[in-house]
């Protein structure tokens, strides 16, 4: 039963948004709540049925058929829709006319993202809708991504869905300038999808590769359109490729988290690094103003090409972080900047930077904050204070792998 639960969990992450997008594209946005319920009920049914039967060869198609049948039954009972021969339905099947399932889902998913990023919706609504409906994100994950409280995210999602239903009737993709006007938020959504896959905020794994690969796939699809194949798009792809290239080194053979300092760099994927470099070059040009994706990709590139942790170009990385803060302030960027600052100027000066951050109105007391604080304190020889900071990080993180990583640090310091 554990295996089936794991499979369903992975399917929820990887296929939930695709199935939602296809059904919304078929039945319209005014049925969005019923569609969500049908897909979630299909996932519950999968956990019940697959525990006693073999998992189907194509579990995604199974979920699509079951959720489609549940949806059709509900709409018929409520007399909301009169069906014609466009659908062939029995108690076991739900078959859309489009037989090329993969292509249909991919197209519908992009249409869904662009629809969620409709200019009549606020940017916050656009992002929350996209992460919920396409990424299958929970409130906790969205709260982390947007630095908001969970109850605020839940209320915003309810309001966003209401506005979405009232404003948008079909998932038609805008053309030409309409595409460009929505592209910035679409890229933000893809970035947040990837970020959650790269450093999962909850669960038992730190990396969710399928989510990351899905984010890269969506971004690559955008480059096929002249109005979306922009420097920012290529810079985001470069960033994701550089990060993905280090996946195999981030977890050891015992499935334990490995920090950057102790990663086996021979495991870095050179093909992905080169692919990222090609996209970074495509993102360059005489009139191109570097975006945050350009700058983040540059930081990741320096980590990828450093032969060892000690040989990392920390001065250049610190310079890039300074550029990011000058361009647009972010409390997370300010917090991450303290790491290269520490490597360049030492723990004492870095602690002063951390104290300045603590005094600011933008302080985010998350596990990263306490992990950085613990690192500085340990370097300064304040072992007990470092342990206290790590214990606070352990309480704050919702990811079991990260929690265990901090616990082992405490054990080493306490020995």
Secondary structure by P-SEA (a helix, b strand, c coil): caaaaaaaaaaaaccaaaaaaaaaaaccccaaaaaaaaaaaaaaaaaaaaacccccccaaaaaaaaaaaaaaaaaaaacccccccccccccccccccccaaaaaaaaaaaaaaaaaacccccaaaaaaaaaaacccccaaaaaaaacccaaaaaaaaaaaaaaaaacccccccccaaaaaaaaaaaaaaaaaaaaaaacccccccccaaaaaaaaaaaaaaaaaccccccaaaaaaaaaaaaaaaacccccccccccccccccccccccaaaaaaaaaaaaaaccccccccaaaaaaaaaaaaaacccccccaaaaaaaaaaaaaaacccaaaaaaaaaaaaaaccaaaaaaaaaaaaacccccccaaaaaaaaaaaaaacaaaaaaaaaaaaaaccccaaaaaaaaaaaaaaac
